[in-house]
Amino acid sequence: MASSPPQNSRSSVEAFRSRDFRRYQLARVMAILGAEAQAVAVAWQIYSITHRAIDLGYTGLALFLPGLIFLLPAGHAADRFDRRHVILICYSLQMLCTTALVLLACRGSQSILPIYAVLFVIGSGRAFSGPASSALIPHLVPEEHFVNAVTWGGAIFQLANITGPALGGLLFTLPLGARLREAGLEGAGIVYLFTLTTLAWYVTLVSTLHVRPGRMEHRALSLEVMLAGFKYVRRASMLLGSFSLDLFVVLLGGATALMPIFAHDILHQGPRGLGLLRAAPAMGAITMSLVMARFPMRKRAGRWLFVCVTIFGAFTIVFGLSRSLWLSLAALAIAGAADTISVIIRGSILQLATPPAMRGRVSAVNSLFIGASNELGEFESGLTAQWWGAVRATVIGGLGSLAVAGIWSVAFPGLRKADELTAESLRAQIDSEGQWNSEQ
């Protein structure tokens, strides 16, 4: 990787000089810890009830559909209203949803339909908060510190991803007193209470941010205004290639939804083993994030993107074939390290190559691709595992990721040729290719 040492001793942590950035990242830690712990509890609870892989896939579908339904209004809301207010409303809604999960756990319900209904509402909140959160980040730090902010944001995200699943598995199996057990709070119930607490902290911290981005889009609501993000992405092949690459690689190669099956049936582990599997990619990712914060990428970002996607696909195959817990954890960690480089590159391209007034709508388009790759990918994984078995589905998915990396490197030369991760360089490349004229 082309890199050079920081120019001064503080350059690797410049983003943290911003008060709002520090508070927002602390808020994200709390929210991600709760969300990841909750995801482990929901997956284990549903699989314990039905023992069907397809039902794990439906959890992803329930989270994805709202992003598809509310795509246009979510992007418009992120540009039309104060992005901080949009985030606060959405996470308050998620607090209500987690409260509903607590009540379902206390009742000892053996029906999974109410859980899917709650997940759908959670997905609706995420559909609006995702674009607003993504578009808020450039307001928290100076532009010259943005890549550093993305890198540290990824590291913090993965740190929470390491702790969250493991904590979820630990809380799920935590021995509790007789009164708490009688109230139905053991297992999933205690995990959901923990998530509710973390969401409350998130809302509190975000409400203290000083930044007030205000209204970025001043034109009246119209179909043309809402579709502007799609038009920009369609004309900027660098963005289209970046979004679609993530979509198909994670759609095919993601094995997160199948981890309860690997933990229970293949590696013969319990909820704690599931927590370790969920945390392993994050362990590799945070390690790589810290390396990149110290030695940031300077040149040839596009080429490194495709190299990392190839590594991700290869080690997904290794995970699918492994029968050893430690080999599985190592494969997931390496895949996570490669993926975090890809995330930093794609996240920087998304925000730096997009005009500020359109970041909400373009981020909404990206959220659709991310939702399709993650939540819809979980549905695809569950469906193919139901047909072929978890091992075969994971191996075939890894091979598919390798094929996508090769095809996309040819189909999107602009993405492959992306060099410096700066707004000036990326927008100049888009303009030079005649893909977008900001004055039109």
Secondary structure, DSSP 4 states (H G I P E B T S, - for coil): --B---SSTTGGGGGGGSHHHHHHHHHHHHHHHHHHHHHHHHHHHHHHHH--HHHHHHHHHHHHHHHHHTHHHHHHHHHHS-HHHHHHHHHHHHHHHHHHHHHHHHHT---SHHHHHHHHHHHHHHHHHHHHHHHHHHHHS-GGGHHHHHHHHHHHHHHHHHHHHHHHHHHHT----HHHHHTT-TTHHHHHHHHHHHHHHHHHHHTT-------S--SPP-HHHHTHHHHHHHH-HHHHHHHHHHHHHHHHH--GGGHHHIIIIIS---HHHHHHHHHHHHHHHHHHHHHHHHS-B-S-HHHHHHHHHHHHHHHHHHHHH--SHHHHHHHHHHHHHHHHHHHHHHHHHHHHTS-GGGHHHHHHHHHHHHHIIIIIHHHHHHHHHHHH-HHHHHHHHHHHHHHHHHHHHHH-HHHHT----SHHHHHHHHHHTTS--TT-
